[in-house]
Amino acid sequence: MTDGLRYAYAVVRDTGAPEAALDALTALEGVTGVADESVYAVRHLGLAVLAGAVPAEDYAEGSLRERLEDMAWLEKMARAHQRVVDTAGAESCVIPVRLATICLGDEGLRRMLATGRERFASALDRLEGRVEWGVKAYATQPAAEQPPAGAEQPPAGAVAAPSTPNSPGTMSGRDYLRRRKAQRQAAERRWGDTEEGARLVHDTLSGLAEQSRLHPPQDPRLSGIADRNVLNAAYLVRREDSADFAERVGELAGRTPALRVELTGPWAPYSFTAMDENSGAAGETESAGADG
């Protein structure tokens, strides 16, 4: 298997063991890639890249550019990419390669390893035995305000009769303004509690992790979550400390009623590979038409 297009998923250390004995490949038994293809390893210079053969009709440069405009197709590809990386990294250190990194044949994969050899080796040394945990915190919506105690409610489906200035329960303009002011002040206090709670969560978890990264808040239009995202962070944690880290997140989750805390992972250390943006995120991205 040497010709055609290759989709690169992640880089691992070449332990010198037979290909079938590589921990990452053993974990990937039965797991397929973005084109439902089998994943194999190409070795070079003490490294190995996990990759799969993909069809030109979808992954050649022009076709891929068009495909990436299809959000449903892009989401499916991204999920398959992550599935391969996270499965391979479940028990061994992997350096994820940027989404949609395409090389020309096995030789293109070897060139990617050669070009990024120092970066890959440095990242593998630094991230060995570490995993990434994601923590998001959301400012929960306050419960709907209840009517004043004793206020009479109309039966379901009934139309309330218009009130008169002197009727019981009627709110004056001054009372209305006071109530609105109190609501604003309560919202400000709640928001302050939420921000303080998010800082507490991040500061505490940063102390338990080797490194942390703050990501931009999630857009509710993309996440589908109405609650405001006030913390979106990643934490690099030693594998053996993961259980304690997760337990601490659970403890923090109950401290601020106005805050909902969500833990995800463990993942491959996507946020901590520290490759520059021009290096394919974890190696040189090779255009499908580069050797045309």
C-alpha positions as CSV (number, residue, x, y, z in Angstrom):
1,M,0.0,0.0,0.0
2,T,2.1,2.9,-1.3
3,D,0.2,4.9,-3.9
4,G,-2.9,7.1,-3.8
5,L,-4.1,9.6,-1.1
6,R,-3.5,9.1,2.6
7,Y,-5.4,10.7,5.5
8,A,-3.1,11.3,8.5
9,Y,-4.6,11.0,12.0
10,A,-1.9,11.1,14.6
11,V,1.8,10.5,15.2
12,V,3.1,8.0,17.8
13,R,6.5,6.8,18.8
14,D,7.9,3.8,16.9
15,T,8.8,1.3,19.6
16,G,10.5,-1.0,17.1
17,A,7.8,-3.7,17.7
18,P,6.2,-5.4,14.7
19,E,3.4,-3.2,13.2
20,A,0.7,-5.4,14.7
21,A,2.2,-5.0,18.1
22,L,2.1,-1.2,18.2
23,D,-0.2,-0.3,21.1
24,A,-2.0,2.4,19.1
25,L,-2.8,-0.1,16.2
26,T,-3.9,-2.8,18.6
27,A,-6.4,-0.4,20.1
28,L,-7.7,0.5,16.6
29,E,-8.6,-3.1,15.7
30,G,-12.1,-2.9,14.2
31,V,-12.1,1.0,14.2
32,T,-12.4,2.6,10.8
33,G,-11.4,6.0,9.6
34,V,-13.1,9.0,7.8
35,A,-13.7,6.9,4.6
36,D,-14.6,3.7,6.5
37,E,-11.0,2.6,5.8
38,S,-8.7,0.5,7.9
39,V,-6.0,2.5,9.7
40,Y,-2.4,1.4,9.4
41,A,1.1,2.8,10.4
42,V,3.9,4.2,8.3
43,R,7.2,4.2,10.2
44,H,10.1,6.6,9.7
45,L,13.0,8.0,11.8
46,G,11.8,6.5,15.1
47,L,8.2,7.8,14.6
48,A,5.0,6.3,13.1
49,V,2.0,8.0,11.6
50,L,-1.4,6.4,11.8
51,A,-3.1,6.9,8.4
52,G,-5.7,5.4,6.0
53,A,-6.2,5.3,2.2
54,V,-9.0,7.6,1.1
55,P,-10.7,8.1,-2.3
56,A,-9.6,10.9,-4.6
57,E,-13.2,11.8,-5.5
58,D,-13.7,13.1,-1.9
59,Y,-10.2,13.9,-0.8
60,A,-8.3,15.3,-3.8
61,E,-7.6,19.0,-3.3
62,G,-10.4,20.4,-5.3
63,S,-13.0,17.8,-4.1
64,L,-12.0,18.2,-0.5
65,R,-12.3,22.0,-0.6
66,E,-15.9,21.6,-1.9
67,R,-16.7,18.9,0.6
68,L,-15.5,21.0,3.5
69,E,-18.4,23.5,2.7
70,D,-20.9,20.7,3.5
71,M,-21.3,21.0,7.3
72,A,-23.0,17.6,7.7
73,W,-20.1,15.9,5.8
74,L,-17.5,17.9,7.8
75,E,-19.1,16.9,11.1
76,K,-19.1,13.3,10.1
77,M,-15.4,13.5,9.1
78,A,-14.5,15.3,12.3
79,R,-16.2,12.7,14.4
80,A,-14.4,9.8,12.6
81,H,-11.1,11.6,12.9
82,Q,-11.6,12.1,16.7
83,R,-12.7,8.5,17.1
84,V,-9.5,7.2,15.6
85,V,-7.3,9.6,17.6
86,D,-9.0,9.1,20.9
87,T,-9.1,5.3,20.5
88,A,-5.4,5.2,19.6
89,G,-4.6,7.4,22.5
90,A,-6.6,5.5,25.1
91,E,-3.5,3.7,26.4
92,S,-0.6,5.3,24.6
93,C,0.7,8.8,23.8
94,V,-0.4,10.2,20.4
95,I,0.1,13.6,18.8
96,P,-3.1,14.5,16.8
97,V,-2.6,15.7,13.3
98,R,-4.7,18.6,12.0
99,L,-8.1,17.7,10.6
100,A,-8.1,16.9,6.8
101,T,-4.3,16.4,6.5
102,I,-3.9,14.7,3.2
103,C,-0.6,13.2,1.9
104,L,0.4,11.6,-1.4
105,G,1.1,8.0,-0.7
106,D,3.3,6.5,2.0
107,E,6.2,8.6,0.8
108,G,4.2,11.7,1.5
109,L,3.6,10.5,5.1
110,R,7.3,9.8,5.5
111,R,8.1,13.4,4.3
112,M,5.6,14.7,6.9
113,L,7.4,12.7,9.7
114,A,10.8,13.9,8.5
115,T,9.8,17.6,8.3
116,G,8.2,17.6,11.7
117,R,10.5,15.1,13.4
118,E,11.9,17.4,16.1
119,R,8.5,18.9,16.9
120,F,6.9,15.4,17.1
121,A,9.6,14.0,19.2
122,S,9.6,16.9,21.6
123,A,5.8,16.8,22.0
124,L,5.8,13.0,22.6
125,D,8.5,13.4,25.3
126,R,6.5,16.2,27.0
127,L,3.1,14.6,26.7
128,E,4.0,10.9,27.5
129,G,1.6,9.6,30.2
130,R,-0.7,12.7,30.0
131,V,-4.3,13.1,28.9
132,E,-6.5,16.1,28.3
133,W,-9.7,16.7,30.3
134,G,-12.3,19.3,29.2
135,V,-14.3,21.4,31.6
136,K,-17.2,23.7,30.7
137,A,-19.2,25.8,33.1
138,Y,-22.5,27.4,32.2
139,A,-24.5,30.1,33.9
140,T,-27.8,28.5,34.5
141,Q,-31.1,30.3,33.9
142,P,-32.9,31.4,37.0
143,A,-36.2,29.8,37.8
144,A,-39.3,31.6,36.5
145,E,-40.4,34.2,39.0
146,Q,-43.4,33.1,41.0
147,P,-46.4,35.4,41.7
148,P,-46.6,37.0,45.1
149,A,-48.0,34.8,47.9
150,G,-51.7,35.1,48.2
151,A,-52.2,36.5,44.7
152,E,-55.2,34.9,43.1
153,Q,-54.6,33.2,39.8
154,P,-57.3,32.8,37.1
155,P,-58.3,29.3,36.1
156,A,-56.5,27.7,33.2
157,G,-57.8,29.1,29.9
158,A,-59.7,31.9,31.6
159,V,-59.1,35.5,30.5
160,A,-58.2,37.8,33.4
161,A,-60.5,40.7,34.0
162,P,-58.9,44.1,33.7
163,S,-57.8,45.5,37.1
164,T,-58.7,48.9,38.4
165,P,-56.3,51.2,40.3
166,N,-57.8,50.4,43.6
167,S,-58.3,46.6,43.1
168,P,-56.4,44.3,45.4
169,G,-53.1,43.1,44.1
170,T,-52.7,46.0,41.6
171,M,-49.1,47.2,41.3
172,S,-48.4,50.9,41.2
173,G,-45.9,52.4,38.8
174,R,-43.5,53.0,41.7
175,D,-43.9,49.4,42.9
176,Y,-43.2,48.2,39.4
177,L,-40.0,50.2,39.1
178,R,-38.9,49.0,42.6
179,R,-39.5,45.4,41.5
180,R,-37.6,45.8,38.2
181,K,-34.7,47.3,40.1
182,A,-34.6,44.4,42.5
183,Q,-34.7,42.0,39.6
184,R,-31.7,43.7,37.9
185,Q,-29.8,43.7,41.2
186,A,-30.5,40.0,41.7
187,A,-29.4,39.3,38.2
188,E,-26.1,41.2,38.7
189,R,-25.5,39.4,42.0
190,R,-26.2,36.1,40.2
191,W,-23.8,36.9,37.4
192,G,-21.2,38.0,39.9
193,D,-21.6,34.7,41.7
194,T,-21.3,32.8,38.4
195,E,-18.1,34.6,37.3
196,E,-16.6,34.1,40.8
197,G,-17.6,30.4,40.7
198,A,-16.0,29.9,37.2
199,R,-12.8,31.5,38.5
200,L,-12.8,29.2,41.5
201,V,-13.3,26.2,39.3
202,H,-10.5,27.2,36.9
203,D,-8.0,28.2,39.6
204,T,-8.6,25.0,41.6
205,L,-8.3,22.7,38.6
206,S,-5.3,24.5,37.2
207,G,-3.5,23.7,40.5
208,L,-4.2,20.0,39.9
209,A,-3.1,20.0,36.3
210,E,0.3,20.3,34.7
211,Q,-1.0,22.8,32.2
212,S,-4.3,24.5,31.3
213,R,-5.7,26.2,28.3
214,L,-8.7,28.7,28.1
215,H,-10.7,28.4,24.9
216,P,-13.2,31.0,23.7
217,P,-16.8,30.5,25.0
218,Q,-19.0,28.2,23.0
219,D,-21.5,29.9,20.6
220,P,-25.0,28.7,21.7
221,R,-26.0,28.7,18.1
222,L,-23.5,26.0,17.4
223,S,-23.6,24.1,20.7
224,G,-27.4,24.2,21.0
225,I,-27.1,25.1,24.7
226,A,-29.0,28.1,25.8
227,D,-27.1,28.7,29.1
228,R,-24.2,31.1,28.8
229,N,-20.8,29.4,28.6
230,V,-18.6,31.1,31.2
231,L,-15.7,28.6,31.2
232,N,-14.4,26.5,28.4
233,A,-11.0,25.1,29.4
234,A,-8.7,22.1,28.9
235,Y,-6.4,20.6,31.5
236,L,-3.4,18.4,31.0
237,V,-3.3,15.7,33.7
238,R,-1.2,12.7,34.3
239,R,-3.1,9.5,33.6
240,E,-2.6,8.2,37.2
241,D,-4.1,11.5,38.5
242,S,-7.2,11.4,36.3
243,A,-9.6,9.8,38.9
244,D,-8.7,12.4,41.5
245,F,-9.1,15.2,39.0
246,A,-12.6,14.0,38.0
247,E,-13.6,13.6,41.6
248,R,-12.5,17.2,42.3
249,V,-14.6,18.5,39.4
250,G,-17.6,16.8,40.9
251,E,-17.0,18.5,44.2
252,L,-16.7,21.9,42.6
253,A,-19.8,21.4,40.6
254,G,-22.0,21.6,43.7
255,R,-20.5,24.7,45.1
256,T,-22.4,27.4,43.1
257,P,-26.1,26.8,42.4
258,A,-25.9,29.3,39.5
259,L,-23.2,27.3,37.8
260,R,-23.5,24.0,35.9
261,V,-20.2,22.3,35.4
262,E,-19.6,19.7,32.7
263,L,-16.6,17.3,32.5
264,T,-15.5,15.6,29.3
265,G,-12.6,13.2,28.5
266,P,-10.1,11.9,28.9
267,W,-8.9,12.9,25.4
268,A,-5.7,12.9,23.5
269,P,-3.9,16.2,24.3
270,Y,-5.3,18.2,21.4
271,S,-4.8,21.5,23.2
272,F,-1.2,21.0,24.3
273,T,0.7,19.8,21.2
274,A,2.0,23.4,20.8
275,M,2.7,23.2,17.1
276,D,2.7,26.4,15.2
277,E,-0.2,27.1,12.8
278,N,2.0,26.8,9.7
279,S,3.2,23.3,10.5
280,G,-0.1,21.4,9.9
281,A,-0.8,21.6,13.7
282,A,1.2,18.5,14.2
283,G,3.2,18.2,11.0
284,E,3.4,19.5,7.5
285,T,0.1,19.4,5.7
286,E,0.7,18.2,2.1
287,S,-1.7,19.3,-0.6
288,A,-3.2,16.5,-2.6
289,G,-1.9,18.1,-5.7
290,A,1.6,18.9,-4.5
291,D,3.3,16.2,-6.4
292,G,1.0,16.3,-9.4
